[in-house]
């Protein structure tokens, strides 16, 4: 019998590098600054709501599109913060995290031979989502050092084969928050080429209030721009804002025709997101605005702490405008480590995890283009201050 080989669609794909680094961190007892999950607890009211949901018997399948109360809470949230009007019954779908929402969206709208534009660097699930949909990824890199979106380069990537563009703002891993001008440029191209914009807005509430490079940043949902409501699938979730990454609750909002497409995929892949957690998640949206105010203050403090740690450790960082990640250049470490056979960012990330005791993500894993990200690593700073203190101790002991 010939050995069974994987599907052709998996050629060129590999398992998640980020989650691989988490496994390596566990194996070597490293401080995990690789995978983007908090090491602190969610708000007590959310946890109490989860207990109530279990005790009250919400333990069976929910309506496939999501518990009505949660869809209504999402509807109210988007209307309050961004003026977006979605019908909770037909246009909002609760998914098993943002990852499933993006995959369901692309599988619902793309055909074999279509192209999907992906901005580099990107979250690793974007390429898999395009491939699973049978589409061809087309990559457009942001321009360092500030990771601006070159609209001329983006225009060159669009064609009559372009079915969709994946846009993540605030942006992981760079921390960029795209400007009104950049977003309007994307919107104009989507309309000119009759393409859909699938947005990942999971970090919409984690934006820093400082004048980053002289500009006050704010989150602008693509669906709020002229002509884009009809051709945008807005994806978001509860994991990052409410420290619930393990609950796997995301949502996708779109006009009914686009919603119906992704709902069909969602229905036959996951059936529904976890029922008791959906009921409990309503409590997250009922927290007072003071929760989000404090969230930004806390992350502002963590960002300052992380940047100070990296500076002291001789790792050159790019200031994030949003999210809870920072990219850092490790060039100053290279000469010292040459004798240890460290040739690239993957080997450096392994060294950091196994020898230094601080797990990070190799920068090139966020790129398809050769040689981009080779001198970078990503840190996640959604951690308790004492966790960051412990990471600093280890980094300073090892710094060149």
C-alpha positions as CSV (number, residue, x, y, z in Angstrom):
1,X,0.0,0.0,0.0
2,X,1.3,3.4,-1.0
3,X,1.7,5.9,1.9
4,X,-1.3,8.2,2.2
5,X,-0.3,11.8,1.4
6,X,-2.0,15.0,2.6
7,X,-4.3,16.9,0.4
8,X,-2.7,19.1,-2.3
9,X,-4.3,22.1,-0.7
10,X,-2.0,21.7,2.3
11,X,1.2,21.9,0.2
12,X,3.1,25.0,1.4
13,X,1.1,25.2,4.7
14,X,2.4,24.3,8.1
15,X,0.9,24.1,11.6
16,X,0.8,27.4,13.5
17,X,4.2,28.8,14.3
18,X,2.7,30.8,17.2
19,X,1.1,27.8,18.8
20,X,4.3,25.8,18.2
21,X,6.2,28.4,20.2
22,X,3.7,28.1,23.0
23,X,4.3,24.3,23.1
24,X,8.0,24.9,23.2
25,X,7.5,27.4,26.0
26,X,5.6,24.9,28.1
27,X,8.3,22.2,27.4
28,X,11.1,24.5,28.6
29,X,9.3,26.4,31.3
30,X,9.8,29.7,29.4
31,X,7.8,32.8,30.0
32,X,5.3,32.9,27.1
33,X,5.4,36.2,25.3
34,X,4.7,34.5,22.0
35,X,1.0,33.6,21.8
36,X,-1.4,36.5,22.2
37,X,-3.4,35.6,25.3
38,X,-3.6,37.4,28.6
39,X,-2.3,35.6,31.7
40,X,-4.8,37.5,33.9
41,X,-8.5,36.7,34.6
42,X,-11.5,38.1,32.9
43,X,-13.9,40.4,34.7
44,X,-15.6,38.6,37.7
45,X,-19.0,39.4,36.3
46,X,-18.3,37.5,33.1
47,X,-17.1,34.4,35.1
48,X,-20.1,34.6,37.3
49,X,-22.3,34.7,34.2
50,X,-20.6,31.5,32.9
51,X,-21.4,29.7,36.2
52,X,-25.1,30.9,35.9
53,X,-25.3,29.7,32.3
54,X,-24.1,26.2,33.2
55,X,-26.3,26.0,36.3
56,X,-29.4,27.2,34.4
57,X,-29.1,24.4,31.9
58,X,-27.7,26.1,28.7
59,X,-25.7,23.0,27.8
60,X,-27.1,21.9,24.5
61,X,-26.9,23.2,20.9
62,X,-27.7,26.9,20.4
63,X,-29.3,28.4,17.3
64,X,-26.6,28.0,14.7
65,X,-26.2,31.7,14.1
66,X,-25.8,32.4,17.8
67,X,-27.8,33.0,21.0
68,X,-30.3,35.8,20.2
69,X,-29.4,37.8,23.3
70,X,-25.7,37.7,22.3
71,X,-26.4,38.8,18.7
72,X,-28.5,41.6,20.0
73,X,-25.7,42.7,22.4
74,X,-23.3,42.7,19.4
75,X,-25.8,44.7,17.4
76,X,-26.0,47.3,20.2
77,X,-22.2,47.5,20.6
78,X,-21.6,48.2,17.0
79,X,-24.3,50.8,16.8
80,X,-23.1,52.5,20.0
81,X,-19.4,52.7,19.2
82,X,-19.4,53.0,15.4
83,X,-22.9,53.8,14.2
84,X,-23.1,50.6,12.3
85,X,-26.6,49.1,11.9
86,X,-26.8,45.4,11.5
87,X,-30.0,43.2,11.9
88,X,-29.3,40.8,14.7
89,X,-31.5,38.1,13.1
90,X,-30.1,38.0,9.6
91,X,-26.7,39.9,9.5
92,X,-24.8,38.9,12.7
93,X,-23.3,35.4,13.1
94,X,-21.6,34.2,16.2
95,X,-18.6,32.0,15.3
96,X,-15.9,29.8,17.0
97,X,-13.5,32.7,17.1
98,X,-12.2,35.2,14.5
99,X,-10.3,32.4,12.8
100,X,-13.4,30.5,11.9
101,X,-15.2,33.7,10.9
102,X,-12.5,34.5,8.4
103,X,-12.3,31.0,7.0
104,X,-16.1,30.8,6.7
105,X,-16.2,34.2,5.0
106,X,-13.7,33.4,2.3
107,X,-15.1,29.9,1.8
108,X,-18.5,31.4,1.4
109,X,-17.5,34.0,-1.3
110,X,-14.4,32.8,-3.1
111,X,-14.1,30.3,-6.0
112,X,-11.2,28.4,-7.5
113,X,-9.1,30.8,-9.5
114,X,-10.1,33.9,-7.5
115,X,-7.4,35.9,-5.8
116,X,-7.4,37.2,-2.2
117,X,-5.1,40.1,-1.3
118,X,-3.3,39.7,2.0
119,X,-1.3,42.5,3.6
120,X,2.1,41.5,4.9
121,X,3.0,40.9,7.7
122,X,-0.2,39.0,8.4
123,X,-1.7,36.6,11.0
124,X,-0.9,33.1,9.9
125,X,-4.5,31.9,9.5
126,X,-5.1,34.4,6.6
127,X,-3.1,32.3,4.1
128,X,-4.8,29.1,5.2
129,X,-8.2,30.7,4.9
130,X,-7.6,31.7,1.3
131,X,-6.1,28.3,0.4
132,X,-9.0,26.4,2.0
133,X,-11.4,28.6,-0.1
134,X,-9.5,27.5,-3.3
135,X,-8.2,31.1,-3.9
136,X,-4.8,32.3,-4.7
137,X,-3.2,34.6,-2.1
138,X,-1.6,37.8,-3.4
139,X,0.7,39.6,-1.0
140,X,1.3,43.3,-0.5
141,X,3.9,44.3,2.1
142,X,3.6,47.3,4.4
143,X,6.4,49.8,4.1
144,X,8.8,49.9,7.0
145,X,9.8,51.4,9.4
146,X,6.3,52.7,10.2
147,X,4.4,50.0,8.2
148,X,2.4,52.4,6.0
149,X,0.1,51.0,3.3
150,X,1.5,51.9,-0.2
151,X,-1.7,52.5,-2.2
152,X,0.1,52.4,-5.5
153,X,1.6,49.0,-4.7
154,X,-1.8,47.9,-3.5
155,X,-3.5,49.0,-6.7
156,X,-1.0,46.9,-8.7
157,X,-2.1,43.8,-6.7
158,X,-5.8,44.2,-7.7
159,X,-7.0,42.7,-10.9
160,X,-10.2,41.2,-12.4
161,X,-9.4,38.1,-10.5
162,X,-9.5,39.8,-7.1
163,X,-12.4,38.5,-5.1
164,X,-11.5,39.9,-1.7
165,X,-8.9,41.7,0.4
166,X,-8.2,40.7,4.0
167,X,-7.6,43.8,6.2
168,X,-6.6,43.8,9.8
169,X,-6.7,47.0,11.8
170,X,-5.5,47.6,14.4
171,X,-2.8,45.4,12.9
172,X,-1.1,42.3,14.2
173,X,1.9,42.0,14.4
174,X,3.0,45.7,13.7
175,X,0.5,47.5,15.9
176,X,-0.4,49.9,13.1
177,X,-3.8,51.6,13.1
178,X,-4.6,52.4,9.5
179,X,-5.5,56.0,8.8
180,X,-8.7,57.3,7.1
181,X,-6.7,58.0,4.0
182,X,-5.3,54.5,3.8
183,X,-8.7,52.9,4.4
184,X,-10.4,55.1,1.8
185,X,-7.8,54.0,-0.6
186,X,-8.7,50.4,0.1
187,X,-12.4,51.2,-0.2
188,X,-11.9,52.9,-3.6
189,X,-10.1,49.9,-5.0
190,X,-12.7,47.4,-3.7
191,X,-15.4,49.4,-5.4
192,X,-13.4,49.8,-8.6
193,X,-12.6,46.1,-8.9
194,X,-15.9,44.8,-7.4
195,X,-14.1,43.1,-4.5
196,X,-15.2,42.2,-0.9
197,X,-13.3,43.5,2.1
198,X,-13.0,41.0,5.0
199,X,-11.9,42.9,8.0
200,X,-10.3,41.5,11.2
201,X,-11.1,44.2,13.9
202,X,-10.5,42.1,17.0
203,X,-8.3,44.8,18.6
204,X,-10.7,47.6,18.0
205,X,-10.7,48.7,21.6
206,X,-6.9,48.4,22.2
207,X,-5.7,51.7,20.7
208,X,-3.3,54.0,22.5
209,X,-4.3,57.6,23.2
210,X,-0.9,59.1,22.6
211,X,-0.1,61.2,19.5
212,X,1.7,58.4,17.7
213,X,4.1,60.1,15.1
214,X,2.0,63.3,15.6
215,X,-1.3,61.7,14.7
216,X,-4.2,60.8,17.0
217,X,-5.3,57.3,16.1
218,X,-8.8,55.9,16.2
219,X,-10.4,52.7,14.9
220,X,-12.4,53.3,11.7
221,X,-14.5,50.2,10.7
222,X,-14.3,49.7,6.9
223,X,-18.1,49.2,6.8
224,X,-18.6,52.8,7.9
225,X,-16.9,54.2,4.7
226,X,-19.0,55.4,1.8
227,X,-20.0,52.5,-0.5
228,X,-18.4,49.8,1.7
229,X,-21.3,48.6,3.9
230,X,-22.6,46.5,1.1
231,X,-19.2,44.8,0.3
232,X,-17.7,44.4,3.8
233,X,-17.7,41.4,6.1
234,X,-16.8,42.8,9.5
235,X,-15.2,40.2,11.8
236,X,-14.5,40.8,15.5
237,X,-14.6,38.8,18.8
238,X,-14.5,38.9,22.5
239,X,-11.2,37.2,23.2
240,X,-8.9,40.2,23.3
241,X,-11.0,43.0,24.7
242,X,-12.4,40.8,27.5
243,X,-9.5,38.4,28.1
244,X,-11.6,35.4,26.9
245,X,-9.3,33.9,24.2
246,X,-10.1,30.3,25.3
247,X,-13.8,30.8,25.0
248,X,-13.5,31.0,21.2
249,X,-16.2,33.5,20.6
250,X,-16.1,35.6,17.4
251,X,-18.7,37.2,15.2
252,X,-19.1,38.2,11.6
253,X,-21.4,41.0,10.4
254,X,-22.4,41.6,6.8
255,X,-25.3,42.4,4.4
256,X,-27.7,39.4,4.2
257,X,-26.4,38.0,1.0
258,X,-22.8,37.8,2.3
259,X,-24.0,36.6,5.7
260,X,-26.0,33.8,4.2
261,X,-22.9,32.6,2.4
262,X,-20.7,32.5,5.5
263,X,-23.5,31.1,7.6
264,X,-23.8,28.1,5.3
265,X,-20.1,27.3,5.8
266,X,-20.4,27.9,9.6
267,X,-23.4,25.6,9.8
268,X,-21.6,22.7,8.3
269,X,-18.3,23.1,10.0
270,X,-18.9,24.0,13.7
271,X,-22.8,24.1,14.0
272,X,-22.6,26.7,16.7
273,X,-20.2,28.3,19.2
274,X,-20.3,27.0,22.8
275,X,-23.8,27.6,24.1
276,X,-23.1,28.4,27.8
277,X,-20.3,30.7,26.9
278,X,-22.5,32.6,24.5
279,X,-25.0,33.2,27.2
280,X,-22.3,34.3,29.6
281,X,-20.7,36.6,27.0
282,X,-23.8,38.9,27.1
283,X,-22.5,40.1,30.4
284,X,-19.3,41.3,28.8
285,X,-21.2,43.7,26.6
286,X,-23.1,44.9,29.7
287,X,-20.0,46.1,31.5
288,X,-19.9,49.8,32.1
289,X,-17.8,52.0,29.7
290,X,-15.3,52.4,32.6
291,X,-14.2,48.9,31.9
292,X,-12.9,49.9,28.4
293,X,-11.4,53.1,29.8
294,X,-9.4,51.1,32.3
295,X,-8.5,48.5,29.7
296,X,-6.7,51.2,27.6
297,X,-5.0,52.6,30.7
298,X,-3.7,49.2,31.7
299,X,-2.5,48.3,28.2
300,X,-0.8,51.7,27.9
301,X,1.1,50.9,31.0
302,X,2.0,47.4,29.7
303,X,3.2,48.9,26.4
304,X,5.4,51.4,28.2
305,X,6.8,48.6,30.4
306,X,7.5,46.3,27.4
307,X,9.2,49.0,25.4
308,X,11.4,49.8,28.3
309,X,12.3,46.2,28.7
310,X,13.2,45.9,25.0
311,X,15.3,49.0,25.1
312,X,17.3,47.8,28.1
313,X,17.7,44.4,26.4
314,X,19.2,46.0,23.3
315,X,16.2,44.9,21.1
316,X,15.0,47.8,18.8
317,X,11.3,48.0,18.9
318,X,8.7,49.7,16.6
319,X,6.1,51.6,18.7
320,X,2.7,50.0,18.4
321,X,-0.3,52.3,17.9
322,X,-2.7,49.6,18.8
323,X,-3.0,45.8,19.8
324,X,-0.8,44.2,22.4
325,X,2.1,43.2,20.3
326,X,5.5,44.7,19.4
327,X,8.0,43.8,16.8
328,X,11.6,44.0,17.8
329,X,14.9,43.9,15.8
330,X,17.5,41.5,17.3
331,X,20.4,42.6,15.1
332,X,22.5,43.7,18.1
333,X,22.4,40.1,19.4
334,X,23.6,38.5,16.2
335,X,27.3,39.1,16.5
336,X,27.4,37.7,20.0
337,X,25.5,34.6,19.0
338,X,27.3,33.8,15.8
339,X,29.3,31.2,17.4
340,X,26.2,29.3,18.5
341,X,25.1,28.6,15.0
342,X,22.0,30.9,15.0
343,X,21.4,31.6,11.4
344,X,17.9,33.2,11.2
345,X,14.9,34.4,13.2
346,X,13.5,30.9,13.7
347,X,16.7,29.7,15.3
348,X,16.9,32.9,17.4
349,X,13.3,32.4,18.6
350,X,14.2,28.9,19.6
351,X,17.3,30.1,21.4
352,X,15.2,32.8,23.2
353,X,12.7,30.1,24.3
354,X,15.0,27.3,25.3
355,X,18.1,29.2,26.5
356,X,16.9,32.6,27.6
357,X,13.5,31.4,28.9
358,X,11.4,33.9,27.1
359,X,9.2,32.6,24.2
360,X,8.7,34.9,21.2
361,X,7.6,34.4,17.6
362,X,10.0,34.6,14.6
363,X,9.2,37.6,12.4
364,X,9.4,35.9,9.1
365,X,6.5,33.6,10.0
366,X,4.3,36.6,9.4
367,X,5.5,37.0,5.8
368,X,5.4,35.1,2.5
369,X,7.9,37.3,0.8
370,X,11.5,36.0,1.1
371,X,13.8,37.7,3.6
372,X,11.1,40.0,5.2
373,X,11.0,39.8,9.0
374,X,14.3,37.8,9.2
375,X,15.8,40.2,11.8
376,X,12.6,40.5,13.9
377,X,10.7,38.7,16.6
378,X,7.3,39.5,18.0
379,X,6.5,39.9,21.7
380,X,3.0,39.8,23.2
381,X,2.6,42.0,26.3
382,X,-0.9,41.1,27.4
383,X,0.6,39.9,30.6
384,X,0.6,40.8,34.3
385,X,3.3,43.2,35.3
386,X,5.0,40.6,37.4
387,X,5.2,38.4,34.3
388,X,6.9,41.2,32.4
389,X,9.2,41.8,35.3
390,X,10.3,38.2,35.2
391,X,10.8,38.3,31.5
392,X,13.0,41.4,31.9
393,X,15.2,39.6,34.4
394,X,15.9,36.8,32.0
395,X,16.4,39.1,29.0
396,X,18.9,41.3,30.9
397,X,20.9,38.3,32.0
398,X,21.3,37.2,28.4
399,X,21.6,40.5,26.6
400,X,24.8,41.2,24.6
